[in-house]
Amino acid sequence: MKTKIIIYLLSLSFFAGSCSIDLVPTDRYTEEVIWDSENSIELYLNGLYEEFRKFEFGRLSFVGTDNATDGLTDIMKYTSEASGNGTVNILASDASRYSAASPGISYWANAYTRIRRINEFLYGLKNYSKTTETQQLAYEAEARFIRGYVYFWLARIHGSFVIIDHIDGHASLTNDRSSEDDCLNFIAQDFAFAAEHLPKKQTEAFVGKATKGAALAMLARTWIQAASIAEFDKKLYNNDSKTGIDHGKAKTYYENAIAAAQGVVGLANEGYYDLESDFAKIFNTADNKESIFRIDYVPQFVTHLYDLGFVPPGDAPGQVLVYGVPTAELVDEFEMADGSRFNWANPSHAADPYINREPRFYATILYNGSTWKGRTLNTTVDGTTDGFVQMGSISEPRKTVTGYYAKKMLDPTNTNFIQNRSTQSWHEIRYAEVLLILSEAQILSDRLTDGKNTLNKLRNKRGLPDVVANTKEQLFEALQHERIVELAFEGHRYWDLRRWRQAHIKLNNIRFTGHKISNPGSGYIYETVVCDTRDREFVGRMYYLPIPIAETQRNKGITPIQGW
């Protein structure tokens, strides 16, 4: 009853030509041959789904060594200081690393390559396909779902981009950027079309395709992005004529987000989705009701390296990489089991900080004394294998620099990841996120009781009491806290801080911390230590990252984003 993606290697090697010729070649596929068979159309579509892998596990495949965007924030610290494994550390602490010549985060060329393939697909579908009108609409819906996803990433990074919805002419080389408002509305149109024409559930033969619920969830994500820009940007950070959204549209876009999210809730009420009682199960079991859209992997054929990058070093001494580890700031966000806030100033909390915490803590964080794969982790300064290393003392420590390891998406049963890699699923969007979007839109559009009830629905399922908040400001603060804890390591924190226009406050002129733990024989001592070797730096113009100069030179019609 979920949407998942199973990417087959054969589909990725499938070639779809795009140029008409007079003779029918025998060594390649022509448009007529491709569109004459539903099987070949399915293969073409399967190849387009590969785009989701560029963002699996909250990482950007085009930044460093698949660096996670959470490493740019207050919840995760990458351990390396070298370019590649530690690119996010360099970007997080030096705003000068972002420029049109070297954008830092740039998906532009990859995005338009994929958009070109999608538009070619849509052109061929319209002009050559012999399938029924209903089937054509379903194929178009899938392609536009993928196109909407690609464009959504361009909107997150740049705000304003060139809209290309067909392959005629040379629009990509002559057109200027559209306004941020128009861009997000265009993305919403793609997802809305997909939601209208995709089934609630794919047949067993086509498990892995997009569904109505997936499209509605992405539509909700799009509208909350638009509402946030209208609410918080107010043209305070960039005078570019095409960025920003009129503040007066915020309420309308919140209402749009509510409508899309409630569409998913309606499907949940029909039995398609639900919140899981066991938080860890979501990430350890592929088939669960919380998953709306995910990537599944095939052992020996389509795998990933998440375990290699994030397990504690004792899993394979000398071989694991330990890319990123949780910060003390994240660890301290997790509440006590009774819903009270954890506080180091509380003597009982400080004496044993890892007992009586909320269930999500134990599913998300590996801490000193955790049981992991049959051993007890020693993350103290005396821990020989899994122990603490001071950040900056070694260029590539491959150990924790905060006293913690990320547990959430690791496979606790995988002991052969060096040889066989990993196959646990990546959840691109799940039901909990939809409820958080719904709650945020309700709160910020002054439906405070509805927003609070939605937030409590999630908290109660996670074993926590109702939120203690009543005013709009208190509820929004509670919502932000819930997104940190619920969505940790899933790649949302950086983009949340950007759309709320908080990044220049919370990610600037600050260093984040870890806990250096020692045991002199009279009990554990927890010392808060800095895990950044330089101050973080995020300046206002970074809310709209630069378009690569090579693209503005290639397309004479496009204007660079102001400030770059």
N, C-alpha and C positions, 0 to 999 in steps of 0.2 A: 504494500500500500504506500510505499515510499517512491521517491524519484531518486535513482542512483545512476551513476555513469560507470559503465564497464567499457574501457577503451581497449580495443583489440589492435594488435600491431598491424594486421592486414589492412585495417581501415586507414591507418596512418600512412601507409605506403601507397594508397590508392591515388592515382593522378587524374585530375579532371581538367582537360584542356578547355581553353576559352576562346579560341580563334577559329572561325569558320573557314573551311578550305573546299576546293572543288572536288578533289579526289578523296576517296575513302581509304585512308591508310590502314595497313594491316599490322602495324607495330605500336599502335596507341589507340586510346578511346576517343571517339568523336562525340560531339554533343548529342547527336541522334542516338548513338549507341547507349550513352549514359542514361538518357531520359527514357529509353525504351523499356527499361527494366526497373521495377521497384527495388529489386535487390541492389542494383548499382546506386540507386538514389539513397538507399539506406547506408551504403558504404560511404558515400560522399558526406552525408550528414554526420556519421560517426567520426570522420576526420575533423569536422568542425568542432566537435565537442572537446577535442584535445586542448582547446584554449584554456579550459578551466584548470588545467594542470600548472599553468604559469603562476597560479596563486594558491596552490594547495598548502595546507597547514599554516595559513597565515603568512606565507613567505612570498617574496617577489623573485621569480627565477632570473630576472634581469638585473638584480642588484647584488653585487658581491657573490658570495657562494650561497645562493638562495637565502639571503638574509631575511629574517622576519621583521615586519614593521613594528611589532611589539618591542623590538630592540631599540627603537627610536624613542621609546616612551619611559614612563616611570615604573613599569611593571616587569620589565625583563632587561637584563644586562648581558650583552655578548662578551665573551671572555677574552677574545683575541683583540690585539691592537693593530694587527696587520691588515692591509687591504686584501679583500677576498673574504676570509672568515670573519673579519672585524670591520667590514665596510660601514655597517650601520653605526658603529662607534665613531668613526671619522665623520660621517654625515651629521650625527647627533650633536657633535661638539664644535662644528665649524661651518657656519652659514656661508662662508666664502666658497665652499665646495660646490655650491649650486650656482650654475651659470648657464647661459645659452650654449656655450661651447662644451660644457661638461655638466649636464642637468642634474646629476646625482640620481634622481629617480626619473626614468624616461621609458615610457611604454609606447610612445607615439608611433614609431616605425612598425613595431610588431603589431600594434592595434590596427593600423591601416592595411597592413598585409592581410590580416584576418578578415577585416571588413570587405576588402576586395574579393576574397574568396566567397564570402557569404553573399555579397551582391551578385557575383557570378552565378551562384547557386540559384538565387531568386530569379535572375534573368532566364536561366535555362529552364527552371520549373515553369515559368509563365509561357515561354515560347516553344518548348520542345516536349514537355511532359504529356503523356497520354493517360495519366491517371485520372480518376474521377475528381470533380470539383471539391468534394469533401476531403479527399485525401490530399489534394493540392493545398488546401487551406491548413491542414494539419502539418504538412511539411513546411509551409511558409511560417507557421507559428513557431516551429522548432528553430528554424533559422533566425527568425527575428528575436527569439528568446536569447540566443547566443550573441547576436549583434547588440542587443540591449545591454548585455553583460559587458561586452568589450567597450562600448561607449560609456558605460557607467564608470569604468576605471579611468577613462580619459577625463570624465567630469570630476572625479575625486582628485586627480592630480593637477589638472590644468583649469578646471572650471569651464572654460570656453574652448570649443574645438570646431573643426570643419565638419559639417554634417554632409555625409555622402550616402544616399540611399539607392543609388543605381549605378550602372557601369557605363552609361552613355557619356560621350564627350570626355573632357579632361578636367572635371570638377575639382579633383584633388590637387591640380596644379594651377588653378585659376581662382578658386573661391576663397573668401576670407572666413574667419571664424564667425560662428553664430553667437548670440548672447548666451550667457550661462542659463538664463531662464528658458530660452528656446531649446538649448541642448538637453536640459533635464526633461522638458516636456516631450521632446522627440524620443528620448529613452523610455519615458512612461508610455508613449504610444506603442512602442514595440512590445513592451511587457503586457500592456492591456490587450493587444491583439493576440498575443500568445495565450493569455488567460482565457480569452473568449473561445479559442479554437482548439485548445489542448484538452485531452480527457482528464478526468479526476484521477484515473488510475490507468496506467499502461497495461496491456496484456502481458502475460508471462513471456511471450516471445520477444517483447520489446521493452523489457525491464531495463532501465538505464536512460530512458528518454525523459525529457522535460514533461511536467504535468501542469495542470491548472493551478494546483497549490504552489508549485515552485514559481510560476510566473506571478501569481498574486503576492507571494512573499518578496520577490525582487521588486515588484511594483511598490510595495510598502516601503522598502529600503530606499527606493528612488525618491518617493515623495517626502520622506523624513529628511533626506539630504536637501531637497529643495526648500523645505520649510525651515530648516536650520540656517541656510544661507540667508533667507529672507529675514529671519528672526534676529540673527546675531551679527551679520557682516556689516550692514549699514554703511558700506563704502568707506570704512575706517582704515582699511589696510592696503587698498590698491585703487588707483584712479582710472584703471583701464575701463574704457567705455563699454566693454562687452562682459565684464565680470560683475558679480553681485546680482541680487534679485530685489525688486521693490519690497520694502518692509510690509506694505499693505497686503501682500499676497500670502503672508505667513499663515494666517488662519485658514485660508482656502486650501493650502497645501497640507496643513495638519489634518483637515477634514478628509482630503484625498488619501492620506496615509492611514487614517482610521478606517476608511471604507475598504481599502485593499487588505489591511490586516484583519478586519472583521470577516472578509471573505474567506481567509484561511481559518479563522475561528469557526466559521460555519462548516467548513470541511472537517474540522476536528470534531464538531458536534455530530457529524455523520459517521465518525469512526475512522477517518483517514489518519488523523494525527492526535497526539496526546503528549503530555509531559510524563517523563519517566520518574518513578519513585527513586530509583537507584541512579544517582548522577553518573557514577563511573561506568555504568552499563552503556550509556550513550556512546562512549568512545571506545569501549572494548568489544561491543557487539554491533555488527554492521546493520542487522535488521532490527530496528527499534522504531517505535511510533513517533519519536521526537524528530527523526530525520526527515526533512522535506526535500532536500537536494544534496546529493553527495557523490563522491567518486569512490568506486570500489576498484580493487586491484586484483590481478590474476597471478598467483604464485608462479615464479620462473619466467613469466612473460612481461607483465606490467607491474612494476614494484616501485618502491620509493626508499629513501634513506633517512627517514625521520628518527628511527631508533639510533642509528649510528651517530646522528648529530646531537642527540639530547639525553641519552642514557647516562647514568653515573659511570665513571671510568672503571669501576670494579666489575662491570658487566663484561668487559673485554679489555683488560689492562694494556695500555700502550697503543690501542687501536681506535678507541672512540674519540670523538671530536669535541664534545661538550660546547656546542656553539653558544647557546644562551641559557641563562639561569634566572630564577625569580629574584626580584629585589625584595629588600625588607619592606619597602613601601607596599608592595602587593601582599606579602605575607600578613602584614598587620591589618589589611583591609578585611580579612575573613573574620566574621563575628564569632562570639562564643556560642555554644550550643543553644543557650536560652535566648539568643537574639541580641544580647548586650554587646557593646563594642569592646573589642580587645584593647587593653591599655597597659603599657609597660609600667606605668605609675601605680598600677594596682599590684600590691605585693603577691597576691595569690596567682595572678596572671604571670608575673615576672618570674616566679619561682619555678614554674613548669609551663612554659608558654605553648606547648603543643598538645595539651590535654583539654578535653571538653570544648573543642572548636566545632564549628558547623560542619556538616558532612562534606560540603564541597571542598573544604580545606584538605581533607584526607584523600580526596580524589584528584587534587590538582597539584599538591606540593609534596616533594620528598624532602624530609627534614632530618636532623640529627636524631637517631633512634628509630627511624622508619624501618619497617620490615619490607625488603624488596628482593624478589627472586631468591628467597631463602636465606638472606643474610640481613644483619642489622647494620644500617648505614652509620658510619662515623664521619660526620662532616666537620669535626672540630679541627683545630690547628694541628692536632696530633694524629689525625686520620691519615694513615699511610697511603691508602688507595683512593678513597673518596673524599679526602679531607680538604680543608680550606686553603686557598692560596691568595695572598694579597694582590689585588688588581694592580698591574703595572710592574710587578716584580719579575714576571716572565712574559715574554711576548705572546707565546701560545701555551697557556697553562694547562688547558684541557682538563681542568678541575673547576669546582665551584669557586667563585670569587665573592659569593654572598652568603655562603653557608647553606644553600638550598639547591635542589635540582627540580626541573619541571617534570611532573608525573603525568599530567592530564591525558595526553594523547599517545603515551608510550604503550607498547604491547607487553604486558607483564609475562606473557607466555613465550615470547620470542627470545630464545637463547642462541639462535643461529643467524642473527641479522648480519654478521660479517660475511658469511657465505651466501645466504639466501635473500638478503635485504629484508624489506618489510612490506606488509600488505594490509595493515589496518586501514579502515576507511577514513576519508577526509569529508567532514560535513560542511559543505559550503554555506548552507543556511538551515537552521532548525527551528522548531516551534517556539522554543524559549526566546529566540531573538525576535520573532514576530510579536510575541506578547510584550517584550520590552519596547519595541517600536510603537505598538498600540498604546501602552501606558504613557510613553513620552509625549505622543501626539495629544492624548487626552489631557494630560497635565498642563501642557503649554498652550492648549486651546481653552483652558479654564474649565474643563470637565474634571474637577479635582476628585470627586467621589468615584467616578468611573476609573480614573487613572490609578487611584489608590487601590481599588478593588482588583484591577488587572495586575498590579505589582504584587499584591498579597496572594493572588492565585499562584504566581510563580514561587514566591517565598514559602508559602505553606507546603507546596509540593517538595521543596528542598528541605523540609523539616524545620523551618523557622517561623516564628510568630509574625503577626501583622506588623507592618512598618509603623514606627512611632513618628508620624509626621502629619501635619494638617494644612499648612499654608502652601501656596504654589512654590515658593522658594525651597521650603523643606522637602516637599515631594520631589522636586526636580533634583535636589541634592541626593535624595535616597535613590532615585532612578539612576543617577550617574554611578553611585556606589554599586548598585546591583549589576550594571553593565560591566564594571571592572571585574567583579568576582565571578559572575556567571560566564562571561565570554573571554576570560583570560586565556591568552596564547592562541586565540582564534583569529587574530589579525584585525581587531576592531578599534583598539584603544587609540592608536595614532590618528585614525580617520575621525573618530569621535571628537577628539580634542581639536582637530582642525575645523570640523563643521560647527562646533560650538564656539569657535574662536577663543579657545582657552590655551592653545598650544604656546603662544607667545608669553603666557604667564606661567604655565606649569612645566614647560620644557625649556625655559630660558634662564640663564644665570643661576643655575642650581646644579648640585651633584647629588646623585642618588646613592643609596646605602645598602649594606648587607649586615649580617650578624656574624661576628667573629667569636666563635665559641671555644672556650677552654675549660679544662677540668683539672684544677690543681690538687684534687683529692678531697676537697670539702664541698663538692657540688659544682654544677656547671655555672660558668660566668658568661653572660651574653653581652658583648661589647658592640655597639653600633659603629660601623666603620664605613668610610666612603668607598664606593666601588667605581667611581668615575675618576679618571686621572686629569680630566679637564672639565670646566663648566659646560653644561649643555647650552646650546645656542639655537634659538628659533626666533627669527625676526618676522615682522608682519608680512613682508612681501612673499614669504614662503608659503602663504596660504594658496597662492597660485604659482605653481612651479613653472619654470621657463620651457617654452617649446624649443627643441634642439635647433641650433642655428642652421644645421644642414637642411632641415625641413623648410625653414623660412627662405633659405637661398634657393631651394628647389621649387617651391611654390611662391611665385612672385605676387600672388594675390593675398597672401596671408600676412597679417601684421603681428609682430611679436607681442607678447603680453607686456604691458607697461611695467617698467621697473627692471626689466631684464635686457 
